[in-house]
């Protein structure tokens, strides 16, 4: 007798890490408003060290910089051989058929979340959102729009 297949599920946001992408503040409208509310209301949201330089860009609004600077940041660390392999695999997945290193920064952001156990990645990047199923199946990363994350909460 074969028991039902195990179904992989993402943890509730209360128990999973949540990272936010800098592009979540770019589109304006409801997604940007949701991103700002999330950073204001959820001090446990993490900003990957790889996102710091994007937040520091001169065109980033000062209130977004202030909100992001009040969040928890990861730091760059040495990687184990297994982490190097996962990082490289994520780079290949995110790059797809684009030019080499075209989406390296995005892949680095996702790898940071994977390195810390997976969880939610809030973004408006359609490339990353379209990779949602694969990212979840391989790395337990759930990509979602800021408004979707708010609904989940």
Beta strands, then each sheet from edge to edge (+ up, - down):
strand 1: 17-20
strand 2: 46-47
strand 3: 72-73
strand 4: 119-122
strand 5: 141-144
sheet 1: 1+ 4+ 5+
sheet 2: 2+ 3+
end
